[in-house]
Amino acid sequence: MREQFPITEEDGKYVGDGQPKIEMVSCPLQKELCVDHLIVINKFYDESNIFHITKDYPKSIEALKLAYNSTYEINNSSCLKCADLFRSIIISTLEKIHSELEGMTSGLFKSKRFQPSLVLAALVLEELRNKK
């Protein structure tokens, strides 16, 4: 499957090293059309990671939503697979945040303070999935 998509996703949390989360590995158009859009997408993705680490979930979710919406600016027909992959990476990250919030709002050590963030994550996930 990796051979179909010319992109990699690094695992792990943001460590402040300035490395983009989503990188172009091989591009048939030599990155000419996507590079500006990818910079914006990675900027929002990095912001989301920083907010996630500081447990500012609403801002993290909003940054992911902005990153997702930025993928629709990539509209060249040969770049549509890349844009779809960017969207799937962003949705996957949002699903992980949602799952984390579910764990923090249920069980023995649940916290009600994250309940609004859980609701927001669910709403944004539904919105983005319906947008596809």
Backbone torsions as a table, in degrees:
resi	resn	phi	psi	omega
1	MET	NA	-34.8	178.6
2	ARG	-56.5	-34.3	-177.5
3	GLU	-68.7	-24.5	179.0
4	GLN	-74.3	-30.5	-175.8
5	PHE	-118.1	125.2	-175.7
6	PRO	-85.3	45.5	-174.7
7	ILE	-141.0	153.3	173.3
8	THR	-124.1	154.7	174.2
9	GLU	-121.7	124.5	177.5
10	GLU	-82.1	140.6	176.5
11	ASP	-89.4	159.9	176.9
12	GLY	104.7	176.5	-177.1
13	LYS	-91.2	164.2	176.4
14	TYR	-64.7	129.4	-179.0
15	VAL	-116.2	6.9	176.8
16	GLY	75.7	21.6	-178.3
17	ASP	-90.6	1.1	177.5
18	GLY	78.6	2.2	179.2
19	GLN	-78.9	132.9	179.0
20	PRO	-68.2	146.6	178.5
21	LYS	-70.5	-40.8	-179.4
22	ILE	-111.6	123.4	-178.4
23	GLU	-122.9	148.9	174.1
24	MET	-84.9	126.0	179.7
25	VAL	-101.0	-47.9	177.0
26	SER	-146.2	130.1	-175.5
27	CYS	-131.8	124.8	179.9
28	PRO	-63.3	-22.3	179.8
29	LEU	-102.2	16.5	178.7
30	GLN	56.2	35.7	174.5
31	LYS	65.6	7.3	-174.3
32	GLU	-63.5	-36.1	-174.1
33	LEU	-92.6	-29.0	-172.1
34	CYS	-97.7	-19.5	-167.9
35	VAL	-59.5	-42.5	179.8
36	ASP	-66.4	-40.5	178.8
37	HIS	-67.6	-38.8	-179.2
38	LEU	-65.4	-34.1	176.6
39	ILE	-61.7	-44.7	179.5
40	VAL	-65.6	-45.0	179.8
41	ILE	-60.0	-46.5	179.4
42	ASN	-65.3	-34.1	177.8
43	LYS	-61.1	-49.3	178.5
44	PHE	-64.7	-39.0	179.9
45	TYR	-63.1	-43.0	178.0
46	ASP	-63.7	-42.4	177.6
47	GLU	-59.8	-42.6	178.4
48	SER	-59.3	-44.2	179.5
49	ASN	-62.3	-40.3	179.2
50	ILE	-64.6	-45.8	178.3
51	PHE	-63.9	-36.5	179.3
52	HIS	-63.9	-44.3	-180.0
53	ILE	-62.1	-37.0	-179.8
54	THR	-86.9	6.6	177.5
55	LYS	63.2	28.2	173.0
56	ASP	-94.4	74.1	-172.2
57	TYR	-62.2	-40.9	179.1
58	PRO	-59.3	-41.7	178.6
59	LYS	-69.8	-36.1	177.5
60	SER	-62.6	-44.9	-180.0
61	ILE	-65.3	-42.5	179.7
62	GLU	-63.9	-39.8	178.1
63	ALA	-64.0	-39.5	176.7
64	LEU	-64.8	-38.6	177.8
65	LYS	-62.9	-41.8	177.6
66	LEU	-64.9	-39.5	177.3
67	ALA	-62.5	-44.5	-179.9
68	TYR	-60.8	-48.3	-179.9
69	ASN	-63.1	-30.8	178.4
70	SER	-66.2	-24.5	-179.7
71	THR	-67.1	-21.6	179.6
72	TYR	-76.5	-8.8	175.0
73	GLU	-79.0	-14.1	175.0
74	ILE	-86.2	103.0	-173.1
75	ASN	-125.2	9.9	174.4
76	ASN	-72.0	137.1	-174.1
77	SER	-59.7	-33.1	-179.9
78	SER	-79.0	-7.9	-179.5
79	CYS	-104.9	0.5	-175.1
80	LEU	-64.9	-35.4	177.3
81	LYS	-64.1	-39.5	178.6
82	CYS	-65.8	-44.3	179.6
83	ALA	-61.4	-40.8	177.0
84	ASP	-62.4	-40.9	178.6
85	LEU	-66.2	-41.6	176.8
86	PHE	-56.9	-45.0	-179.3
87	ARG	-63.2	-40.0	-179.4
88	SER	-67.8	-34.9	176.9
89	ILE	-65.2	-42.8	-179.2
90	ILE	-66.3	-44.2	178.2
91	ILE	-63.1	-40.5	178.3
92	SER	-60.5	-41.7	178.2
93	THR	-64.6	-42.5	178.4
94	LEU	-64.8	-36.4	176.0
95	GLU	-63.5	-38.5	178.2
96	LYS	-65.1	-41.7	177.7
97	ILE	-63.6	-44.2	179.0
98	HIS	-59.0	-45.8	179.2
99	SER	-62.2	-41.9	178.0
100	GLU	-61.9	-42.8	179.4
101	LEU	-66.5	-36.9	175.8
102	GLU	-59.6	-43.1	179.4
103	GLY	-65.1	-34.1	-177.9
104	MET	-81.6	-15.6	-178.6
105	THR	-107.1	9.4	177.9
106	SER	-138.0	167.8	178.0
107	GLY	88.6	-170.0	-174.9
108	LEU	-64.6	-38.9	-176.2
109	PHE	-105.6	34.8	-176.4
110	LYS	-66.3	153.1	179.7
111	SER	-129.0	126.0	179.9
112	LYS	-73.6	-17.2	-175.9
113	ARG	-68.5	-20.4	179.3
114	PHE	-95.4	-1.4	-179.4
115	GLN	-58.8	-45.5	177.9
116	PRO	-60.9	-35.0	178.0
117	SER	-68.3	-37.6	177.1
118	LEU	-62.5	-44.7	178.9
119	VAL	-62.6	-44.4	178.7
120	LEU	-60.9	-44.5	179.9
121	ALA	-61.1	-42.2	179.2
122	ALA	-64.2	-43.1	179.8
123	LEU	-64.6	-43.9	-179.6
124	VAL	-67.8	-40.2	176.6
125	LEU	-58.8	-46.7	179.0
126	GLU	-61.9	-43.5	179.7
127	GLU	-61.3	-46.1	-177.9
128	LEU	-70.0	-38.1	178.1
129	ARG	-65.0	-36.6	178.5
130	ASN	-74.0	-20.1	-179.2
131	LYS	-76.7	-26.1	-175.6
132	LYS	-54.7	NA	NA
